[in-house]
Amino acid sequence: MRDLSTLALIALLVGFLASGPVAADREVLHREQSLYHTIMVVAEPGRLCLQFSVRNGSRNQSCVDPRRPQRMVFSYTRMMMAALLLVPEPRTVLVAGLGGGTLPTALAELLPNVRIDVVEIDPRVVDAARKYFDFQETERIRVHIRDARVFVKRALQQERQYDLVILDAYSGDYIPEHLMTAEFLDETRRLLSPSGAVAANTFATSRLYDYESETYRLVFGDFFNLRVSTSNNRVILATNAPLPDKATLRANSRAWRAALGPYDVPITSYPRRMSTKVDWDTSKRPLTDQYSPANLLRGAR
């Protein structure tokens, strides 16, 4: 289990904010300009959040309830755990994008034999996760300060394989273009074990939706779209092997229900929400290293 010392102290502050006047509803505990973002750690009533600057202010990247640190605050974080319905017992996991460390920490707690590589391009994010969110590197969780595209290319050269790859390099309104192309996704697919899966946190509504969907279909064929009404994100779930049927998804969800209870993950509700329906314009071009206008397409549909 994680060390709760820092979060225990912050829980007192969070509780004070929750009981105080409306005007004192947040306190900035940390602010710095890294090479990539303005990073802030903000205490709000009921939660502590890591924020990055975006076009219109700041956007939460990761939040934790200090009084219930296992609980996953955001819908999209809970949705990412649907990857366990495709690969119920991964032994090797790659996570691209650290944030506050919620996903790798939870996976390490849930899977005692797992080995996790976390790739994060910004060392200041890693520092903030360690200091404020009690993220800990262990012999089973290793952090690599590197661009995810570079890491994947080197991992292929070293003939590494992962049972599960989690793509979470999402800053609220932006995913790096070179992590959305068919070439990158093909490299990711080749990094998977024969029955491995990829879970990608991405946009639920934007003009990019059609292009991104066609890109995943080009590389993986059929994939699952997981969407819930409480989130503006969707999670794309794809595999090297044929997709599991609904009966298998339901069986896996029942097997995981009790263990995921403390994390507030409604895992048994996900199989009926996971769809392979083609709900996008298939005439749109897949994104490639030569054609990737992701920044121009990320606005509303």
C-alpha positions as CSV (number, residue, x, y, z in Angstrom):
1,M,0.0,0.0,0.0
2,R,1.1,3.6,-0.6
3,D,2.6,5.8,2.1
4,L,-0.1,8.1,3.4
5,S,2.0,10.6,5.3
6,T,1.8,13.5,2.8
7,L,-1.8,12.9,2.0
8,A,-2.7,12.6,5.6
9,L,-1.5,16.2,6.2
10,I,-3.2,17.5,3.1
11,A,-6.4,15.8,4.1
12,L,-6.6,18.2,7.1
13,L,-6.3,21.2,4.7
14,V,-8.9,19.7,2.3
15,G,-11.3,19.2,5.2
16,F,-10.7,22.8,6.3
17,L,-11.5,24.1,2.8
18,A,-14.6,22.0,2.6
19,S,-15.9,23.5,5.9
20,G,-14.8,27.1,5.2
21,P,-16.4,29.9,3.3
22,V,-17.2,29.5,-0.4
23,A,-14.6,32.2,-1.3
24,A,-11.8,30.0,0.2
25,D,-12.5,27.0,-1.9
26,R,-9.0,26.3,-3.2
27,E,-5.4,26.8,-2.3
28,V,-2.4,26.6,-4.6
29,L,0.2,24.5,-2.9
30,H,2.7,24.5,-5.7
31,R,3.2,26.3,-9.0
32,E,6.1,26.0,-11.4
33,Q,6.9,26.4,-15.1
34,S,8.5,23.3,-16.5
35,L,9.8,22.9,-20.1
36,Y,6.4,21.6,-21.1
37,H,3.7,23.1,-18.8
38,T,2.8,25.4,-16.0
39,I,2.3,22.8,-13.3
40,M,0.1,23.5,-10.3
41,V,-0.9,21.4,-7.2
42,V,-4.2,22.7,-5.9
43,A,-6.1,21.8,-2.7
44,E,-9.9,21.9,-3.3
45,P,-12.8,20.9,-1.0
46,G,-12.6,17.1,-0.9
47,R,-9.6,16.6,-3.3
48,L,-6.1,17.4,-4.2
49,C,-5.4,18.0,-7.9
50,L,-2.5,18.2,-10.3
51,Q,-3.2,20.8,-13.0
52,F,-1.5,21.7,-16.3
53,S,-2.0,25.0,-18.1
54,V,-4.1,24.6,-21.3
55,R,-5.5,27.1,-23.8
56,N,-8.3,28.3,-21.5
57,G,-6.8,28.3,-18.1
58,S,-5.8,25.1,-16.2
59,R,-7.1,21.6,-16.5
60,N,-7.0,18.9,-13.8
61,Q,-4.7,16.0,-14.8
62,S,-5.1,13.9,-11.7
63,C,-7.0,14.3,-8.5
64,V,-7.0,12.3,-5.2
65,D,-9.4,12.3,-2.3
66,P,-6.8,12.4,0.6
67,R,-9.4,10.9,3.0
68,R,-9.9,7.9,0.6
69,P,-6.7,7.8,-1.4
70,Q,-7.5,4.6,-3.3
71,R,-10.7,6.1,-4.7
72,M,-10.4,7.1,-8.3
73,V,-11.9,10.6,-8.6
74,F,-12.3,10.9,-12.3
75,S,-14.6,8.8,-14.6
76,Y,-11.9,8.4,-17.2
77,T,-9.4,7.0,-14.7
78,R,-12.0,4.4,-13.6
79,M,-12.8,3.7,-17.3
80,M,-9.1,2.9,-18.0
81,M,-9.4,-0.1,-15.6
82,A,-11.7,-1.7,-18.2
83,A,-8.4,-2.9,-19.7
84,L,-8.5,-5.6,-17.1
85,L,-11.6,-7.0,-18.9
86,L,-9.4,-7.7,-21.9
87,V,-6.3,-8.8,-20.0
88,P,-7.4,-9.8,-16.5
89,E,-3.9,-10.6,-15.2
90,P,-1.2,-8.7,-17.0
91,R,2.4,-9.4,-15.9
92,T,4.0,-6.5,-17.7
93,V,2.5,-3.0,-18.2
94,L,3.6,0.1,-19.9
95,V,2.0,3.4,-18.9
96,A,2.6,6.5,-21.1
97,G,1.9,9.6,-19.0
98,L,2.2,9.7,-15.2
99,G,0.1,12.5,-13.9
100,G,-0.3,12.0,-10.2
101,G,0.5,8.3,-10.5
102,T,-3.0,7.0,-9.9
103,L,-3.0,4.3,-12.6
104,P,0.4,2.7,-12.0
105,T,-0.1,2.8,-8.2
106,A,-3.5,1.1,-8.4
107,L,-2.3,-1.6,-10.8
108,A,0.7,-2.4,-8.6
109,E,-1.7,-2.7,-5.6
110,L,-4.1,-4.9,-7.5
111,L,-1.6,-7.1,-9.3
112,P,1.1,-8.4,-6.9
113,N,3.2,-9.9,-9.7
114,V,3.0,-7.1,-12.2
115,R,6.0,-5.1,-13.5
116,I,5.2,-1.6,-14.6
117,D,7.2,0.8,-16.8
118,V,6.0,4.4,-16.6
119,V,7.1,6.8,-19.3
120,E,6.8,10.5,-18.5
121,I,8.5,13.3,-20.5
122,D,8.5,15.9,-17.8
123,P,10.7,15.3,-14.8
124,R,8.8,18.0,-12.9
125,V,5.6,16.1,-13.1
126,V,7.4,13.1,-11.5
127,D,8.7,15.3,-8.7
128,A,5.1,16.7,-8.0
129,A,3.7,13.1,-8.0
130,R,6.3,12.0,-5.5
131,K,6.0,15.0,-3.2
132,Y,2.2,15.7,-3.2
133,F,0.5,12.4,-4.3
134,D,2.7,9.9,-2.5
135,F,3.7,8.2,-5.8
136,Q,6.5,5.8,-5.1
137,E,8.8,4.0,-7.4
138,T,9.5,0.5,-6.3
139,E,11.2,-2.6,-7.7
140,R,7.9,-3.2,-9.5
141,I,7.3,0.4,-10.8
142,R,10.0,2.0,-12.8
143,V,9.9,5.6,-14.1
144,H,11.6,6.6,-17.4
145,I,12.0,10.3,-18.2
146,R,11.6,10.1,-21.9
147,D,9.3,10.8,-24.8
148,A,6.9,7.8,-25.2
149,R,7.6,7.5,-28.9
150,V,11.3,7.2,-28.3
151,F,10.7,4.7,-25.5
152,V,8.5,2.5,-27.6
153,K,11.1,2.5,-30.5
154,R,13.9,1.5,-28.1
155,A,11.7,-1.1,-26.4
156,L,11.1,-2.7,-29.8
157,Q,14.8,-2.8,-30.6
158,Q,15.3,-4.5,-27.2
159,E,12.5,-7.0,-28.1
160,R,10.5,-6.1,-25.0
161,Q,6.8,-7.1,-24.8
162,Y,4.0,-5.8,-22.7
163,D,0.7,-7.5,-21.8
164,L,-0.9,-4.1,-21.4
165,V,-0.1,-0.6,-22.8
166,I,-1.9,2.3,-21.3
167,L,-1.8,5.6,-23.3
168,D,-2.6,8.5,-21.1
169,A,-0.5,11.3,-22.4
170,Y,-3.6,13.5,-22.4
171,S,-3.3,17.1,-21.1
172,G,-7.0,18.0,-21.0
173,D,-7.3,19.4,-24.5
174,Y,-4.2,18.0,-26.2
175,I,-2.5,14.7,-27.1
176,P,1.0,15.0,-28.7
177,E,0.5,14.5,-32.4
178,H,3.3,12.0,-32.8
179,L,1.5,9.7,-30.3
180,M,-1.7,9.5,-32.4
181,T,-0.4,8.4,-35.8
182,A,-0.7,5.0,-37.5
183,E,3.0,4.6,-37.3
184,F,3.1,5.0,-33.6
185,L,0.1,2.8,-33.0
186,D,1.7,0.1,-35.2
187,E,4.8,0.3,-33.1
188,T,2.7,0.0,-30.0
189,R,0.8,-3.0,-31.4
190,R,4.1,-4.7,-32.1
191,L,5.2,-4.1,-28.5
192,L,2.2,-6.1,-27.3
193,S,2.4,-9.7,-26.3
194,P,0.3,-12.0,-28.5
195,S,-2.8,-11.6,-26.3
196,G,-1.9,-8.1,-25.2
197,A,-4.1,-5.0,-25.2
198,V,-3.9,-1.2,-25.4
199,A,-6.1,1.2,-23.5
200,A,-6.0,4.8,-24.7
201,N,-7.6,7.8,-23.0
202,T,-8.8,10.3,-25.6
203,F,-11.5,12.6,-26.8
204,A,-15.2,11.7,-26.7
205,T,-16.3,14.6,-28.9
206,S,-14.1,16.6,-31.3
207,R,-13.5,16.9,-35.0
208,L,-10.5,14.6,-34.4
209,Y,-12.9,11.8,-33.5
210,D,-13.4,10.5,-37.0
211,Y,-9.7,10.7,-38.0
212,E,-8.5,9.1,-34.8
213,S,-11.1,6.3,-35.0
214,E,-10.0,5.5,-38.6
215,T,-6.4,5.4,-37.4
216,Y,-7.1,2.8,-34.7
217,R,-9.2,0.8,-37.1
218,L,-6.4,0.8,-39.7
219,V,-3.9,-0.6,-37.2
220,F,-6.0,-2.8,-34.9
221,G,-9.2,-3.6,-36.9
222,D,-12.2,-3.7,-34.6
223,F,-11.8,-2.1,-31.2
224,F,-14.0,-1.3,-28.2
225,N,-15.2,2.3,-27.6
226,L,-16.0,2.8,-23.9
227,R,-18.0,6.0,-23.2
228,V,-20.0,7.0,-20.1
229,S,-22.3,10.0,-19.6
230,T,-20.2,11.4,-16.8
231,S,-17.1,11.9,-18.9
232,N,-16.0,14.0,-21.9
233,N,-13.4,11.3,-22.5
234,R,-13.6,8.0,-24.2
235,V,-11.3,5.0,-23.7
236,I,-10.3,3.0,-26.8
237,L,-9.6,-0.7,-26.1
238,A,-7.8,-2.7,-28.7
239,T,-6.0,-6.0,-28.8
240,N,-3.5,-8.1,-30.8
241,A,-5.9,-11.0,-30.5
242,P,-9.6,-11.2,-31.4
243,L,-11.7,-9.1,-29.1
244,P,-13.3,-11.0,-26.3
245,D,-17.0,-11.6,-26.5
246,K,-19.5,-10.0,-24.1
247,A,-19.8,-13.2,-22.0
248,T,-16.1,-13.1,-21.4
249,L,-16.2,-9.4,-20.5
250,R,-19.0,-9.9,-18.1
251,A,-17.2,-12.9,-16.4
252,N,-14.0,-10.9,-16.1
253,S,-15.9,-7.9,-14.6
254,R,-17.5,-10.1,-12.0
255,A,-14.1,-11.5,-11.1
256,W,-12.7,-8.0,-10.6
257,R,-15.8,-6.4,-8.9
258,A,-14.7,-6.9,-5.2
259,A,-11.1,-5.9,-5.7
260,L,-12.0,-2.7,-7.6
261,G,-14.6,-1.7,-5.0
262,P,-12.2,0.5,-2.9
263,Y,-11.3,2.3,-6.1
264,D,-14.9,3.1,-6.9
265,V,-14.7,1.5,-10.3
266,P,-18.1,0.3,-11.5
267,I,-16.5,-2.5,-13.5
268,T,-19.6,-4.6,-14.0
269,S,-21.3,-1.7,-15.8
270,Y,-18.6,-1.5,-18.5
271,P,-19.2,-4.5,-20.7
272,R,-22.6,-3.2,-21.9
273,R,-21.0,0.2,-22.6
274,M,-18.1,-1.2,-24.7
275,S,-19.1,-1.0,-28.3
276,T,-17.5,-1.9,-31.6
277,K,-20.1,0.1,-33.6
278,V,-18.6,2.3,-36.3
279,D,-20.0,5.7,-35.2
280,W,-17.6,7.8,-37.2
281,D,-17.1,9.0,-40.8
282,T,-15.0,6.2,-42.4
283,S,-14.1,8.5,-45.3
284,K,-11.7,10.5,-43.1
285,R,-8.0,9.9,-43.6
286,P,-6.1,8.0,-40.9
287,L,-3.5,10.1,-39.1
288,T,0.1,9.4,-40.1
289,D,3.5,10.9,-39.5
290,Q,3.0,12.8,-42.8
291,Y,-0.6,13.8,-42.1
292,S,-1.3,14.6,-38.5
293,P,-3.3,17.9,-38.1
294,A,-4.4,16.9,-34.7
295,N,-4.1,20.4,-33.2
296,L,-6.4,21.8,-35.9
297,L,-9.0,19.1,-35.4
298,R,-9.3,19.0,-31.6
299,G,-12.2,21.5,-31.5
300,A,-15.8,20.6,-31.0
301,R,-17.5,18.5,-33.7
